[in-house]
Amino acid sequence: MTDPTFQPARATPGDVIDLQDYLKLAGLVDTGGEAKFLIQTGEVRLNGEVETRRRKKIRRGDQVSLDGRVHTVEF
């Protein structure tokens, strides 16, 4: 039986950030164009998997890898 008071979790604007925006915010790239290039050429990994979507929504605690270094998402 389903709980009638159950509310599925909804992401609020402060809970997620675009991958390309995170790269800029974290100082991993200097420009949006650089972020776009690195993501679209498969140089960025998200939680161990190649991610080629610039607007992929990421959350706190996700792992972003670039240039062999792993960064835990915090914002």
DARARA-V425856 format. One line per field, one symbol per residue. psi: psi as a letter, one per 30 degrees, with the letter a starting at -180 (. if undefined). burial: b if it has 16 or more other ideal C-beta (glycine too) atoms within 10 Angstrom, else e. A space follows every 50 residues. Layout:
psi = ???
burial = ???
This chain:
psi = kkjffkkkkkklffflkkeeeeeeefgflfleeeeeeeefggfkkjhfkk kgjegkkllkflkkkkhgkkkkkk.
burial = eeeeeeeeeeeeeeebbbbbebbeeeebbeeeeebeebbeeeebebeeee beebebebeeebebbbeeeeeebee
